[in-house]
């Protein structure tokens, strides 16, 4: 574990990641991204098969990520917690999270950089 004092989850993390992983996405199909043991922060970067930024949705509370449709509204369960991302997001993880759900409307790759920070 590395301590870098106070770190706001959206600040640039000044250290190389402890672990990296990648997830190949098929259009409209949700995939699961396993969280490494002890990880406290993650940066997700989406890239399309053509090399451009990939808009995608991530659910930090469960593996039930969904792409909102025209009739999207409040739904039951944790699938309603999918967060839209255009390109990159850096997030501090809640304790107890073991996997994230990721989905995109088009095919691409989401790369995850994981950090273990604190105590």
N, C-alpha and C positions, 0 to 999 in steps of 0.2 A: 504494500500500500504506500502511496505517495501523498504527502500533504502539501498543498500549495496555498494554504491559508484560506481566505474567503474566495469563493469562486461562484460567480453568478452563472446559471446554466446557459445563458446565451452569449457569454464572453468567449473569445477565442481561447482555446485550451493550449497553453504554451509548451506542452510536453507531447512527445510522440505517443500514440496509443499503445496500450498493453496488448490488445488483441485486435485483429481485423477479420472481417468475414464479408462474403458477398452473397447476394440472393438474385437469381435470374428470375424475372417475372414474366409470366405469360399474360397477355391482355385480359383483364377482367377476372382473373383467377387469384384469389387470396393465397398468400404463402406465409409460412411461419419462420420467424427469425429467432433462434434460440439466444438467450442472454447468457454470456459467460458468467460463471460463479464469481460473485464479489463485484461485478461491474456496477459502477455508480453513475456513469455518464456515457452517453452515446452520441455520435454524430452520424446521421444518415445522409448519404449523397445519392441522388437518383440520376441516372444517365440513360438516355434512349439508345436504341441500337444504332442510330445515326450519329451518336456522339453529342447530342444536345441535352439540355436539362430535361429531366423526366419529372413531370408532375405525378405525384403518387399520394396515397393515403396510408396513414399509419395509426394503429391502435396501440397505445402504450399501456392499456389496461388488460388486454386479452389478445388472443389470436384471431378474433372475429372482425377483421377489417373489411369494410365495404366501400364500394364506389357509389356515392350518392347519385340517384337518378332524378328524373324530372319530378317525381312524386315524393322526393325525400322529405322527411319530417321527423318528428320525435318518434323513436321506436323503443321497444322494450329491450332489455339486455344490454350488453356492453358493445354491441356492434354500432350503436349510435354514437360512440366516442371516437370514431375515426377522424383523424385530423389531417386536413389537406396540407401538402407540402409542395412547393415549387422549387426543385433543385436540392436544397440542403436544409437540415434542421439539426440543432444541437440541443440535447435535453438531459436534465438530471433525472435518473430513474427512481421510481418509488421502490421502497423495500419490498422484497417478496416477489418481484416480477421475474418470471423465468422465460417468457417468450413474448414476442411482439407479433402482431398481424400486419402485413404489408400487402397492398394491392394497387394496381395502376390500370388506367383505361387502355394503355398501349403497352407493348412489350419493352423491356429494358432491364437494367441492372441497378440494384440498390446495394451500395457498399456501406458497411457499418464499421465504425472505429469505436472501440470500447476502452474506457478508462476505469481504473480502480483507484479511487481517491478517498482520503480521509483516514480517520482513526486507525 
